[in-house]
Amino acid sequence: MLSPLLACRLVRQTCVLVWLLILGSPLSAFASPLVVEAALDREVVAPLLEAFQVNHPDIELDFRDRSTLEVNDLVAAGRPALDVVISSAMPWQMARVNEGYARPVDSPQTRNWPTWAKWRDEVFGFTFEPIVMAYRLDLSKHMLPPRTHADLNTLLSTQHDLLRGKVTTYSPLTSGIGYTLFQQDARYSARFWDLVVGMGRVDAQLESNTRDMLEGISEGRYWLGYNLLGSYAMVWAQEHPEVIVQLPQDYSLVIMRMAFVHRDAPNPQAAEAFVNFLLSREGQRVLAGKTPLFSVLPGIIGPYTAQRLRDQAGERLYPIPLNASLLAFVDPQRRNAFLDRWRREFRRDDGK
């Protein structure tokens, strides 16, 4: 029979052992999964997610791929709870951050991040993705494939009978990235509205994502796609030789995926770890070498880097700036006016 003193000591030792086991147990055993709401195809970003899991095996990752507007709505709703927000709809991301939905991240990675790719240490552009045209290989049997926006305009005017129903692009009404790209086109091209009229003339088919456009081109429903995300198109073309990707030779827009930690993140430490990994040299090396998302960080070597893209395209690259000017794009009055005109021009058919 144990003495009272020895029994007390055993109880204390047992309690200490239990607490040590608790404190030393993996984070995932006690915290909810790290929820990343992203407008980003999981198939494309998979190497980056796998590398994060290798570096942080104690964090259970729940990556959810949605549309840009769905992600934007979830930021404000906060339900279900989310930790990290990623989207290519840059004006919407900036607007949510400006409304106070982002949690600042102070780390060596954020402090050393290029100033042109971040805002107030709250939101960070971690990719550098060109916007492209894509067409079926056999388009050349019918017409010379377009290399510039002017070429596309000419085809829409002179080949509208052949191209009727065979052209596809984003819908600015249902896609945040689509609206953003058309706004930028209007800024840089004096003939932008002629292009919209031309697309309406050929009854261009409007899609909400690049994948649907690419599937349509591969299946032969579409011959030509305009304003596709180059990251998705390049991956698709590797497995579908009937699809040719064309970086416009007059100017090419560039978008950045913007990431931030939600202010109400249930797992703020894990969320910061994820964002820091996106901005780390290792994370950027994965982007540059194993994905077509194009890394941002200078000095990274690989086939997909911002510097290599700049070296190839030179002055023809027009990156969408990550700054407060993006807020004007989601101003309700400006957006409604732009979309009203877009509807009018798209429906106009000067050929009748």
C-alpha positions in Angstrom: 0.0 0.0 0.0 1.4 3.4 -1.0 2.0 6.0 1.6 -0.1 9.3 1.3 3.1 11.2 0.5 4.2 8.9 -2.3 0.7 8.8 -3.7 0.6 12.6 -3.9 4.0 12.6 -5.7 2.8 10.1 -8.3 -0.3 12.2 -9.0 1.8 15.3 -9.5 4.2 13.5 -11.8 1.3 12.1 -13.8 -0.3 15.5 -14.2 3.1 17.0 -15.3 3.5 14.2 -17.9 0.0 14.8 -19.3 0.6 18.5 -19.7 4.0 17.9 -21.4 2.3 15.5 -23.8 -0.4 18.2 -24.6 2.1 21.0 -25.1 4.3 18.8 -27.2 1.6 17.4 -29.4 1.2 18.5 -33.0 -0.7 21.7 -33.7 -3.2 19.9 -36.0 -4.4 17.8 -33.1 -5.9 20.8 -31.4 -6.4 23.6 -33.9 -9.0 23.5 -36.7 -7.6 23.1 -40.3 -6.0 26.1 -42.0 -8.7 27.2 -44.4 -7.5 28.9 -47.6 -10.2 30.3 -49.8 -8.7 30.8 -53.2 -9.6 31.7 -56.8 -6.8 29.5 -57.9 -7.0 26.0 -59.6 -5.7 23.4 -57.2 -4.2 21.4 -60.0 -2.0 24.3 -61.1 -0.9 25.2 -57.5 -0.5 21.7 -56.2 3.3 21.7 -56.1 3.3 24.8 -53.9 0.7 23.3 -51.5 2.7 20.0 -51.3 5.9 21.9 -50.5 4.1 23.8 -47.8 2.9 20.6 -46.2 6.4 19.2 -46.3 7.7 22.2 -44.5 4.7 22.4 -42.0 3.5 18.8 -41.4 1.9 20.0 -38.2 -0.6 22.2 -40.1 -3.7 20.6 -41.7 -4.4 22.5 -44.9 -7.9 22.9 -46.3 -7.5 24.5 -49.7 -10.8 25.6 -51.4 -10.9 26.6 -55.0 -13.8 29.0 -55.9 -14.6 31.8 -58.4 -13.2 35.3 -57.8 -16.7 36.7 -56.9 -17.4 33.8 -54.5 -14.2 34.4 -52.7 -14.9 38.1 -52.4 -18.4 37.4 -50.9 -16.9 35.0 -48.4 -14.4 37.6 -47.1 -17.3 39.8 -45.9 -19.5 37.0 -44.7 -16.8 35.3 -42.7 -18.8 32.1 -42.8 -17.6 29.5 -43.0 -14.5 30.8 -41.1 -11.5 31.4 -43.3 -7.8 32.1 -42.6 -6.2 33.1 -45.9 -7.7 34.8 -49.0 -6.2 34.5 -52.5 -7.7 36.0 -55.7 -6.6 37.3 -59.0 -9.5 39.9 -59.0 -7.1 42.6 -57.8 -9.6 45.4 -57.3 -11.8 43.3 -55.1 -8.9 42.1 -53.0 -7.7 45.7 -52.5 -11.2 46.9 -51.6 -11.6 44.2 -48.9 -8.2 45.0 -47.5 -9.1 48.7 -47.5 -12.3 47.9 -45.6 -10.2 46.4 -42.8 -10.6 42.7 -43.5 -6.8 42.0 -43.6 -4.5 41.2 -40.7 -1.0 42.8 -41.1 1.9 40.4 -41.3 5.2 41.5 -40.0 8.0 39.0 -40.9 11.4 38.9 -42.7 9.5 37.7 -45.8 7.0 40.6 -45.8 9.6 43.2 -45.0 11.8 42.1 -47.8 9.0 41.7 -50.4 9.2 44.1 -53.4 7.3 47.3 -52.6 5.5 47.2 -56.0 3.9 43.9 -55.0 2.5 44.6 -51.6 0.3 47.2 -49.8 0.7 48.2 -46.2 2.1 44.8 -45.2 -1.5 43.5 -45.4 -1.9 42.2 -49.0 0.8 40.6 -51.2 1.0 39.9 -54.9 3.0 36.6 -55.1 2.6 35.6 -58.8 3.2 37.5 -62.1 0.9 36.0 -64.7 0.6 37.2 -68.3 -2.8 37.4 -70.1 -2.8 35.7 -73.4 -4.8 34.7 -76.5 -5.3 31.0 -77.4 -6.5 29.4 -80.6 -6.9 26.0 -82.2 -3.9 24.8 -84.3 -6.2 24.4 -87.3 -7.3 28.0 -87.2 -4.5 28.7 -89.7 -6.4 26.7 -92.3 -9.1 29.4 -92.4 -7.2 32.6 -91.5 -3.9 34.0 -90.2 -4.0 33.6 -86.4 -3.9 37.0 -84.5 -0.6 38.1 -82.9 -1.8 41.5 -81.7 -5.0 43.2 -80.5 -5.2 45.0 -83.9 -5.0 41.6 -85.7 -7.9 40.3 -83.6 -9.9 43.4 -84.4 -9.3 42.9 -88.1 -10.4 39.2 -87.9 -13.6 40.1 -86.1 -14.4 42.6 -88.8 -13.4 40.6 -91.9 -14.0 37.0 -90.8 -17.2 37.5 -88.8 -19.1 34.8 -90.7 -16.5 32.1 -90.1 -16.0 33.2 -86.5 -19.6 33.5 -85.5 -20.0 31.5 -82.2 -16.4 30.4 -82.4 -14.8 33.2 -80.2 -14.8 33.1 -76.4 -13.7 35.4 -73.6 -14.5 36.3 -70.0 -17.8 37.7 -69.0 -17.2 41.0 -67.2 -20.7 40.5 -65.6 -19.9 37.2 -63.8 -16.2 37.3 -63.4 -14.2 39.7 -61.3 -11.0 39.0 -63.2 -12.9 39.4 -66.5 -14.1 42.8 -65.5 -10.6 43.8 -64.3 -9.0 42.8 -67.6 -11.6 44.7 -69.8 -11.1 47.8 -67.6 -7.4 47.6 -68.2 -7.8 47.0 -72.0 -10.0 50.1 -72.1 -7.1 52.0 -70.4 -4.4 50.9 -72.8 -6.2 50.4 -76.2 -7.7 53.3 -78.1 -9.8 50.7 -80.1 -11.0 48.8 -77.1 -14.7 49.5 -77.7 -14.3 48.5 -81.4 -13.0 45.2 -80.1 -16.1 44.8 -77.9 -18.4 45.6 -80.9 -16.5 43.0 -82.9 -16.9 40.3 -80.3 -20.6 41.1 -80.2 -20.8 40.9 -84.0 -19.4 37.3 -84.0 -21.6 36.3 -81.0 -18.6 35.7 -78.8 -19.4 33.2 -76.0 -18.8 34.5 -72.5 -17.4 32.3 -69.8 -16.6 32.7 -66.1 -13.2 31.0 -66.1 -10.3 30.2 -68.3 -10.7 26.4 -68.0 -14.1 26.5 -69.7 -12.6 28.5 -72.6 -9.8 26.1 -73.0 -12.1 23.1 -72.9 -14.2 24.7 -75.6 -11.1 25.3 -77.8 -9.9 21.7 -77.4 -13.3 20.3 -78.2 -13.6 22.5 -81.3 -16.6 24.5 -80.1 -14.3 27.6 -80.0 -11.6 28.5 -82.4 -10.2 31.5 -80.6 -10.0 32.7 -77.0 -9.2 36.2 -75.8 -7.9 37.4 -72.4 -7.1 34.0 -70.9 -5.0 33.5 -67.8 -1.6 32.5 -69.2 -0.8 30.3 -66.2 -3.8 28.0 -67.0 -3.4 28.2 -70.7 0.3 27.1 -70.7 -0.4 24.1 -68.5 -3.4 23.1 -70.7 -1.4 23.5 -74.0 1.3 21.0 -72.7 -1.3 18.3 -72.6 -3.4 19.5 -75.5 -1.2 20.2 -78.6 -4.3 21.4 -80.6 -4.2 24.5 -78.4 -1.7 27.3 -79.2 -1.0 30.0 -76.7 -0.1 33.5 -78.0 1.3 36.3 -75.9 0.0 39.4 -77.6 2.9 41.2 -79.4 1.6 44.7 -79.0 0.9 44.6 -75.2 0.2 42.0 -72.7 -1.5 42.6 -69.4 -0.1 40.9 -66.3 -2.1 40.1 -63.1 -0.9 39.1 -59.7 -2.6 36.7 -57.3 -3.1 38.7 -54.1 -3.0 37.0 -50.7 -3.9 38.2 -47.3 -4.6 36.9 -43.8 -8.2 37.4 -42.8 -8.6 39.7 -39.7 -10.8 37.0 -38.0 -8.6 34.1 -39.0 -9.3 31.2 -36.5 -5.6 30.1 -37.0 -3.7 33.3 -37.4 -0.2 31.8 -36.7 -0.8 29.1 -39.3 -2.2 31.6 -41.7 0.9 33.8 -41.3 3.1 30.7 -41.9 1.3 30.0 -45.1 1.6 33.6 -46.4 5.3 33.7 -45.4 5.9 30.5 -47.3 4.3 32.0 -50.4 6.8 34.9 -50.2 9.8 32.8 -49.2 12.6 31.9 -51.5 11.6 28.2 -51.3 8.0 29.0 -52.1 9.0 31.3 -55.0 11.4 28.6 -56.3 8.5 26.1 -56.5 6.4 28.7 -58.4 9.2 29.3 -60.8 10.2 25.7 -61.4 7.1 23.6 -60.9 4.1 25.9 -61.8 3.4 28.4 -64.6 2.3 31.0 -62.0 5.6 33.0 -62.4 7.5 34.0 -59.3 7.9 37.6 -58.2 10.9 37.6 -56.0 14.1 38.8 -57.7 17.0 36.4 -58.0 14.8 33.3 -58.4 15.9 30.9 -61.2 13.5 28.9 -63.2 11.4 28.8 -66.4 8.6 30.8 -64.9 9.9 34.1 -63.3 8.8 37.7 -63.6 12.3 38.6 -64.7 12.4 36.0 -67.5 9.0 37.1 -68.7 10.2 40.7 -68.8 13.4 39.7 -70.7 11.2 37.9 -73.3 8.4 40.5 -73.7 10.3 43.7 -72.7 8.2 46.9 -72.8 5.1 45.0 -74.1 4.3 43.8 -70.5 1.7 45.9 -68.7 1.4 44.7 -65.1 -1.7 45.8 -63.3 -0.4 48.0 -60.4 -1.0 46.8 -56.9 -1.9 50.2 -55.3 -4.9 52.2 -54.1 -5.8 53.1 -57.7 -7.4 49.7 -57.9 -10.2 50.9 -55.6 -11.6 53.0 -58.4 -12.4 49.9 -60.4 -15.0 48.7 -57.8 -16.6 52.0 -57.3 -20.3 51.1 -57.9 -21.0 54.2 -60.1 -17.9 53.6 -62.3 -18.5 49.9 -62.5 -22.2 50.3 -63.5 -21.3 52.9 -66.1 -18.6 50.7 -67.6 -20.8 47.6 -67.7 -23.8 49.5 -69.2 -21.6 50.6 -72.0 -20.1 47.2 -72.4 -23.6 45.7 -72.8 -24.5 48.3 -75.4 -21.4 47.9 -77.5 -21.4 44.1 -77.3 -25.0 44.0 -78.6 -24.4 46.4 -81.4 -24.0 44.8 -84.8 -22.7 47.3 -87.4 -22.8 44.7 -90.0 -26.6 44.6 -90.2 
